[in-house]
Amino acid sequence: MSWHVAPITLDNLDDLPKRCRRCVFWELSETLGEQAVDFGSVELEKEAWVSEILLEWGSCGRIVHVNGTPAGYVIYAPPSAVPRSAEMPTGPVSADAVLLTTMQIMPEFAGEGLGRMLAQAVVRDLTRRGVKAIEAFGDARPGTEPGCVIPVDFLRSVGFKTVRPHPRTPRLRMELRSAMTWKEDVEAALEQLLGSITIPMQGAAPVEHRVPAGS
């Protein structure tokens, strides 16, 4: 099985499942979402939302292909760009966090670890961008079909912790500072190690050579 993870762009937006491509649950408030459905403009609204986020904030999702076939995707954005988050009973999202809105794996690719792979891709991207935490609203109902809200059990399995309990839609959080600190500690240790290396010279006393950091 060969797989490829790529950022979501306007060029591959149509690779999302049709139901998700036409869903604006997170992208619009409840009222505006209902209006978009009535006017038949949900796909245009979804495209406009992705375009605006890409221009003003940057990458906002990942899509994974398996053997060239779209197999799953994940979308995330600043909470200020996600109107529905303000209407959730366990909102608002913390000001220092990015909101993981939704994640879907196609049923035929379930159990292959693609959800965990997408979660790791999100963590890597946001850690590089200096984000402190990721938050998500979870679906706590057992045995429900995949929908716009990510199952709580999955979020907990990849490292999220509950910060606002709720019988149906708790809010969960994953801290990224520890990951950033670990990365910084490793880089500092490598720089210190490479900063001073003693190289024995044949027939002469050892000479200390300074190796520039990053060599």
Buried (B, 14 or more C-beta within 10 A) or exposed (E): EEBEBBBBBEEBBEBBBEEBBBBBBBBBBEEBBEBBBEEEEBBEBBBEBBEBBBEEBEBBBBBBBBEEEBBBBBBBBBBEBBBBBEEBEBBBBBEEBBBBBBBBBBEEBEEBEBBBBBBBBBBEBBBEEEBBBBBBBBBBBEEEEBBBBBBBEBBEEBBBEBBBEBEBBBBBBBBBEEBBEEEEEEEEEEEEEBEEEEEEEEEEEEEEEEEEEEE
